[in-house]
Amino acid sequence: MGQNATRNINSFLVCGLGNLGQYCVSILKEFGAKVNAIEIENIQKWEIPDISDLVDKLVIGDCRQPKVLEEAGIGLCQAILIVTSDERVNIAAAFAARSLNPNLRLVIRSAQENLNELLSENLGNFVAFEATQLPAKSFALAALSSETKDFFTLENHLVRVVRVPIDVSHPWSNYHPLQNINNPHRRVLFHAKAGKPLPKIFYQWEPNAQVLSGDTIAYIEVNQNLIPPSARPAKSIKQFWQTIVTILKWQNLRNRLTQFWKQNSQTQRVAIVCSIFMVGLFLCGTVLYKLQYPKITLQDAINVSLVLSLGGYDNLFGQIQLPFPVPWWLHLFSISLTVAGTVFVGILYAIMTERILAARFQFSKGRPSVPKADHIVLIGLGRVGRRVAQLLLELKQPLVGVHATDLEPGVLPQMPLIIGDITNALNKVNITTAKSVIVVTDDEVVNLEIALRTHAANPTASLAIRTFDPRFSENVAQLLPYARVMGVYALAAEAFAAAAFGENILNLFRLNKQTILVTEYQIEANDTLNGRLLADIAYGYGLVPILHAKANHQPAKFMPSDDMRLRVGDRLVVLGTIEGLQRVERGSIPAGQWLVRVEKAVSAQAAFEGAAVISRVCGCDMQLARTLMKQLPETLQYPLYKHQAYRLVSELSKSQVLAHIARNV
């Protein structure tokens, strides 16, 4: 949630100065925070150079010990980030920290989802992440080579982030103005002109620009409602019987039987025919014995027919002299029924044996074969690699994994796997025909070597590389401009740092070499967001509101209007960089710099409606708007953001009021 703008506590404590902890310190210091740290032992070599100079106070000791936490200044901290590599240490330290500071925000590294939920309920003001899972989707998306840059679910809806190049055949080519691309299901994130560099600031684009061939546009859209089958409305009894009657119509029944027959294998067809034939013989035998011997009961007739069907001829006629008189034709039918039953039982045994053997072979079957072309090669199957593999398999992407050692039984069994020396394994994965290669081993030098070999063998393949050291990452990015060089802990640390300020991070992704965080706010009375228009959030703080839910439990609204005003109890989900979240934390919002001049209204009714539009779009007092409309032509002395100003002019024109943007303040 947003914090009180007058709050002067800006101190954080980081426990564990491994890769993730060092990145967390670096990011927190970028925003001028005071950062203390606890490490179990002196570190001789830092992953991030000069990290020791960034830490305001470093305490050597066990972060689970209250004395160590107190020495590190936990009583004055706004939040503690517990990011050691041992989850048990993290959880124990969280309890110790909460006992010392009941108001402290706890951000810990943990992959125990069920335990994390229980801890959140009992500890309060608590959030947990798994560092290896946060950036996994970024690697998966880098391998897709598609316009989709991210996807996630929100309120049971699928949300996509798309970056699309505009050519002459695109529907948006020569579109004007750009702001009209926005609709209730879509929001523009950036617009880059052809031949010009991509914007460096998130959510900066000209609302009145024209879209031309060669431009690039990124946007976020809500695709569909993901309703689970259990949530679908049940059919009424009348609909049920109507469905049954429809199915039983001869034409529909014949089509269904034909489809059923075609879908079955040859063995299944033989079993179906034999079963129907045996049922017919069994019923026929029951009827014949009942008619021939009226004194026996129906149950006795069924029993005789069943015994004969199961090969029990000798049980009835195995004696030298027949126990009861039997006509020759019934005797012949009994023999035929026994022979048919014996054959049928043999067929059933054969089918059962086939199924058992097939199940046994299926159980012991090896991994699938390596795809021939247009597949993804995933090199390195540690924690990050396995998470990436799971995401790609869920997306139904053809995939082959490469790892130095075999995986445990049952780990990613549906994925082809090449085991052994990684550099030699490239010859076995059809690297020359692969569409993408992801290199995520734990050795960044090996990753670089593999990337160079991969590009030499297949220059057209998309390439994503995992790195750790920031300087090494910069050098590799310069050496391999065709590759996406991504630091796992650098990506994850931004989410940890943002959560330390009190935000609920739902997702994160990369766009234009920036990490974008999907963040949820619960509006409270002392928030910097309370009472703000969504236009202030979007164009002042630089965040993109994508979902707004009012406190009165009304249905949440996607891509809400800029005119909505936040109240206590509202819920807001936004896209933004960590810089934007920091501006919310501090309540640092620039004022609008654009004015609108209203020229005339065609009628008194138009003037009345125009005043309502001005009050709604600007958020100003209604009396100010009505006074302005009585003194036309007049300039609205209420500074607006550029997007607000353009939207106000557009909305006034719909009410038959002529206006234009006059000047910037």
N, C-alpha and C positions, 0 to 999 in steps of 0.2 A: 504494500500500500504506500501511497505517497506520505512523506513525513512532514512534520510541522516546519514551516520555513524559518521559525525563530530558534529552532533547536541547534545548539552549538556543539553538540557531541559529534565528532567526526574522527573517532579513534577506533581502530580495528586490531584484532589479535589473530594471527595466523599460526596454527599449530601444525608443524611438519613442513620442512623446507626442502621437499623433494622437487621434482619437476613442476608438479601442479602448484605447490605452495609458493615457489619462486615466481611463477607467472601471476599468481594472485597478488603477491606483494607488488609486483611491477605495475599491474593494472590499477590497484588501489592508489599507489603513489602518483599515477598520472593525473588523478583528480584532487591532488593536494591533501590526501588523508594522512593522518598519523597512523603508522603501522608498527606494532610490536610483533615479535615472533618468538616461538618456542621450538627448539630442535633438540632431539635426544642426545646428539653429539656434535662436536665441531666438524664442520664440512670444509675439507681442504680445497675442493674444486667445485665451483658453482656453475650450473648450467647457463644462467644468465649473468654475464659479466657485471661486476660492481653491485651485485644484489645486496651485499653486506652493507654498502653505503646507503641503500634505500631504507633499510630497516632502522627505525628509530631506537629500538631497544631489543636486543637479542638475548634470550635467556636459555641457557643450556640445562636441560632437565627433562623429566617425564611430564607431559602435559596432563596426565591423569592425577597428578599430585596437587592438592589445593594450594600448598605453599608456593609451588612453581607458578601456578596460575595467578596468584595474588602478586607475586614478584613481577609478573609481566603486565600488571595493571588491568586485570580483568574487570575490576570494579568501576573503571571509568570508560570502558569500551562500549561502543554501540552494538558491535556484533563480533562473534568469534567464528573463524573458518577453521574447521578441524579436518585436515586433508592429508593425514598420513596414509601410508599404503596398507596399514593394518586396520580392518574394520572394527575389531574388538577394542583396540585402543581408541578409535574415534568415538565409539558409543560410550565407553567408560568416561572419556574426557567430557562428553556432552553432559552426562549426569553431574560430574564434578563442577562444570561451569555453571549449570543451572542452579546448583545449591549455593553458589557464591554470588550470583547475580540473577535475580528472578526476572528482570526486564531485558536481559541480554538476548539478542537474536542468535540462534544457533544454525549454522550452515555446515553440514558434515558430508563427508564422502562415504557413501554406503550404497551397496547394491541389493540389500535385503528389503525388498519392497514391502512385504507384510510387516516386518519389524519396524520399518520406517513409519508406517501408518500408526502403529501403536505408540511409537515414541512421539509422534506429532501430537497425538491426543493427550499424552501424559505430561510432556515437557512444555508444549505450547511454544509459539513463535519459533517454529522449527522447520527446516527444510533439508532434504537430503538428495544428493545427486550421485550418479556413478560416472566418474570422469571419462571412462572409455566408451560409454554409450552416447554421451552428448554429441560428439563429433562424427559418430559412425554414419549418420545419414548424409553428412556432407561428402564423405568418400563415396557412398553409394550413388548419390546424385551426380557426382563428378564423372562417374563411369557411364551414365546413361546417355550422354551426348544428345540431350534433347532440350527443348525449350523450357521444360519444367525444372525450376531451380529448387523447389521445396514443396512438400505436401504434408499436411497434418490434419487431424480431426478436431473439430471445435463444435460443441453443442450438437454432436452426432451428425455434423456436416463435414464433407470433404472440402478442404481449403487448399488451393494451389497458388504458388508463386511462379509466374511465367515471365520469361524474357524473350521477346520476339523481334527479329529483324524485319523491317518493313521493305517490301519490294513493290514493283508496279502492280502486281496482281493482288496485293493484300487489300482487304476491304477498307483499311484505315489509311491507305495511301491518299494524299491530298486532303486529309480530313482536317476540318477547321471549325471551331477551336478545339484544342486538345482536351479541355476540361469536360467536353461533352461525351468523351469516351467513358467517363464515370457513370455508373448506374447503380441501382440497388444491390447488384451482385458483384460489382467490380470497382476497384480503385487503382488509378495510375500511381506508380511508385517513382519512376523517373523517365525522362525523355532525353535521349542523346542525339544530337544532330549528326548527319553524315559527315565523316571526316574530322569531327571534333572529339576531344577526349571525354570519357565518361565523367559524369558529375562526381565530385569528391564529397559533397555533403548529401546526406540521405534526405530524401523527400523534398528535393528542390527542382521544380519544373515550372515552365511558364504556362499559365492557364489559357492564354490566348494564342499560343503557338500553333503553327500549321504542321501537320505530319507529312513528311515528304519521303519519297523512295530513298532508301539507304539509311534512314533513321533507325534507332533502336528504342523500344518501349518495354518497360517492365511493369507488371501489374499483378495485383492479387485478386483472386476471384473465389466465390463460393460455388462449388460445382453441383452438389447434390445432397439430398438428405439420406443418410445411411440408416434406414429403419430395419432393425433386426426382425427376423420372421416371427418371433414371439410377440412383437409389438403390433403386428398387423391385425386389423379387426377380424373377429371370427365371423364365419358365414352363418346366416340364419338357417333355420330348419327348412324353410321354403327354398332357399338357394341351394341347400344340400340336395334336396330331392330333385330340383330342376337339373342339377349337375348329373345326378344318377340317371335320370330319364334321357338326358342328352347323350351320355355315354352308351346307353343301351340301344339307341337307335342303330338299325342294321348297318348303315353306311359308316357311322362312327365306330361301331363295334368291329366291323371288318377291317377298317383302317388300323385300329389299335392292335388287333390280332396279327395283321400283316407286319406291322412295325415290331411287335414283340418277337415274331418268328425270325425276322431278319437280324435282330440284335443278339440272338442266342447262337452259341457255337454248334458245330456238328454233333458233338457228344450230348449237349443239352437237348438238341432236337430229337435224337434217338431216345433219350430218357423220357421226353414228353410223349412221344408216340407210343412207346411201350407202356407207359403208365395209363394212358387213355385206353389202350387195347386190353390191359389186364383188368381195369375197372369194369369194362364192358363184359368181359368173360365172367368175372366174379358175380356181377348182378344177374347175368344170364343163368349161371349155375344155381344161384339162389332161387330164382323163379322156377326153373325146371324141376328142381327137387321138391319144391313146395307143391307144384301142380301134380307131380307123379305120386307123391305120398301125402295126401291131404291131412292125414292124422298127425303128422309131426308139426311142431310149432314153427313159427317164422325164425325164431332164434336158432332152432336145430338146423333149419335149412341154411341159414347164414353160416353156422359153424361148419357144416359139411363143405360148403363152397370155399370157406377160408382154409380149411385143412388141405383140400386139393390144390388150392392156389399156392400154398407154401410147400408143395412137394410131398404131401402126406398121403399119397395114394396107397402105400403099403399099410398104413394104419387102418384104412377102411376095407381094402380088398386084398390084403396080404395073405389071407388064408387059402388053403387048397380049395375049399368050398365056400362060395360067397355066403355071408351071414344073412342076406336078404335078397329077394329076387330083384334083378336090375335089367331093364330092357337093353338090348344091344346098342341102340343109338345113344342112350344115356351113359352106358359103360364107355363107349368110344369118346363121348364128350368129356367124361371124367379124366380119361387118359390124356386127352388133348389139353385140358385145363392144367393138369399136373406138369406136363412137359413145358407149357408156356410159362407157368409159374416158376419152374426151375430155371429156365432161360432168363426170365426177368430178374430173379434174385442174383443170378450171375452177373447181369449187366449192372445192377446196383452195386455189387461188390467191386466191379471194375471201376465204376465212376468214383466210388469212395476212395479206392486205392490211388487213383489218379489225383484226386484232390489232396490227399495226405502227402503224396510225394511232391506235388506242386507247391504245397505250403512249406514243406521242408526245404525245397530248393530256394523258394522265395526268402525264407528266413536266413539261409546261408549265402544268399546271392551277394556278390560284390557290388561296388559302387558303379554308377552309370559310366558309360564311355565318354571320352572327351569330345565336346562338340567340334564340328568340322570348321565352322565359320560363323562370323557375326556374333561372337560370344564375348564374355568378360573373363579376364584372367585375374584372379585374386592371389597375390603372393604374400604369404605371411598370415598364419591363422592363430595368432595370439588372441587376447581378449578383444582387441579392436577388430581384427580380421574376422573373427567369428560373428561379431555383431553385424559387421558389414555384409557378410555372407547371408545371414538370416534375413536382412532387409532385401537383398537382391533376389533371394529365393521367393520371398513373399510377393515380390513384384513380377514373378514368373520370368526372370531373366536367365538366359543360358549362361552357365557359370562353370568354371573349373578352378579348383583351389590348388595351391602349391605350398608345401610345408616341409621343413627339414625332417620331421619325425611324424609317425603315424598318429592319428587322433584316437581318442578313447572310443570304444564301441558305442554306437548310438549317437555320436556327435556329427551332425550334418550328414546323415547317411544318404540323402538324395543328391548330394553334390559330388561330381567327379573329383578325384584327389590324386595328385602326383606327389610322391614321397621321395625325398633324397636331396642331394645337393641342388640348391635353388638355381644356380647359374646353368647347370647342365639340364635342369628340368624344363627350361624354356623351349628346348627342341621337341618336347613331348606334348605341348599344350596348343599346338597350331597357332603360334604367336603371330605368324605372318598374316593370318586371316582374322585375328581378333579385332573387335571394335573398340575395346577399352582394356586398359591394364591398371590395376590398383596395387601399389607396392606399400605394404604396411608392416614390414618386419620390425624388430626392435633395434636394429642396427641401421642408422641413417646413412652410413657409408655404403653398406650393402644395398640399401635402397637406391642410392645414386648410381651405383654400378649397374644394377638391374635396369634402371630407367634408361641409361645410355645404351645398353644392349638392346632393350626393347625398341627404342626409337630407331636404332640402326636397322633392326629387322623389319619393323613396321612403322614407317614415318606417319601414317595416317591415323594410327590408333590414338584415342584419347588416353592421357596419362595422368594419374594422380599419385603423389608421393607423400609419405609420412615422414616428418622431420621432428626434431626436438629442440636443438640449439637455434636461437633466433638469428645469429650471424650466419650460421651454416645455411639456414633457410633462405636468407637474402641472397647469398652467393649462388645457391642452387637455382633459385628463381631467375637470376640473371643468366646463368649458364644454360638453363633449359626454359626458354620463354614459352615453349609449346606445352609445358606441363603445368599442372596445378600443384603447387607445393604447399602443404597444409601441416601446421604443427598441432598435434592432437591436444596437448595440454594448453596451448595458447588459446585454442577454440573453447575448451571447457572452462578455462579460468575466467573468461568474461561472464559466463553464466553464474559461477560461484561468486564473483565480485558483485555482480548486479543483485544477486539474492541477498548479499550481506547488507545492502541498503534497504532491504525490506520488501523486495519485489518477489512476485510469484512467477517464475520463468516457466512457461509452458513448452517452449520450443526455441531453437535457434538455427539459423542458416546463414550461408554466405551469399552476398550479392554485391557486385562491383568491388570486390576485395574488402568488403566490410562485413562484420558479423552483426546480423540483425536478430534481435531478441523478441520473441512473442511473449508479452508480459501482461499479467492480469492485475488489476487494481481493485480493491474494495474501498470505496470512498468513505472516509471518516470525517468527523467534524473539524479536526485540525489539519486536514490534508491541504496541500497546495493546489490540489485539483478541485476541491469543493467549491461549487458555485461557478466554475468556469464553463464557457461554451466549448463545444468540441472543436470549433474553429480555433480557439486559443491553444488547445492541445495539439492540433495538427500543424498550425503554421507558426505558433509561438515556441512550443517545446520541440517541434519537429518529430512528433509521433503520429502514427497513422491509426486512428480508431477503426477497428474492424468489427467490434461487437459491443453493444451497450444493452444492459439489462437494468430496468428501473427497480427501485427498492420494493415496490408493491407487487413483486413477483409476476409482472406481465411478461409475455414471451420475449426472449432476447431478440434484438434486431441487429442483423448483419449490415455492415457498411452504413452506419447511422448518419443522419443529416448533421451538417456542421452547426445547425441551429439548436441542437439539443444542449441543455444545461445540466451539469452534473449536480446531484444532490446526495446527501448522506444516505448510505445504504446501497447506492448504485454500484453496479459492477461494470468495469470497462476493460476490454482487451485491446491492446495496441501493438503495433510494430515499431521498433525503434532501435537505435544504437545505444550503447552504454552511455555515450555522451548525453543523449536525449534523456535517458533515465536519471542521470546525474543532475540535469537542469531541473527536472521535476523535484528531485530530492531537495535542492536548494531553493526552489521557488523562483528560479532565475528565468524570467520570460520577457523578451523584448516587446515593446509596444508596436502597434501597427504604424505604418508610415505612408498610407495612401488615403486620400480623401475622394469623396464622390460628390459631384455637382448635379443637382436635380434641376432640370430646365423647366418642365411643365407637365401638367396632367390634363388629359383630354376632357375630363369631367370631374364633378364633385365626388362621384362614386369612385373614380380612379384615384383621386387624392386621398380618400378615406382608406382604400385598400393599400395605397402606397405607403401610408404611415404605418400600417400594420406590418408590411413587408420590411420596412426599415427597422422597426423595433425587433422583429423576429430575427433577421439576419445579423444585425449589429449587436443585439443584446442591450440596446440602449433604452432609456425611459420612453414610454409611449407619448408622454406630453412633449418631449423634445422632438419626436418625429412629427407630431401633429402641428407643432409650431413651425417647423421647417416647411411643411406642405402648404401652410397658409402664406408663406413669404416667397414663393417661387418667382423667378429663379434664385436658388440659394445653394451654397455649398454646405454639406453636412459636416459640421465641425466635430467629427468623431473618427479618429484615426483607425484605419482598418488594415488588415493584412491584404496583400495583393489578391490572393484567391477570393477572399471575402469581398473585396471591392468589385471584382469582375462578376462574382455571383450576384451581388446586390443589383448591379446594373441589369443583368439578365432577368432577375426576378421582377424588377420594376417594369421592365418592358412588357412582361406578361400581364401586368396590371394596367397597361396603357399609360405608363409614366415614363417620360423621356429623361434619361440621365446618362452621364459618362464619367469616366475617371478623370478627375481634375488635375491633380498633381500629387507628388509625394511630399510628406512633411519634412 
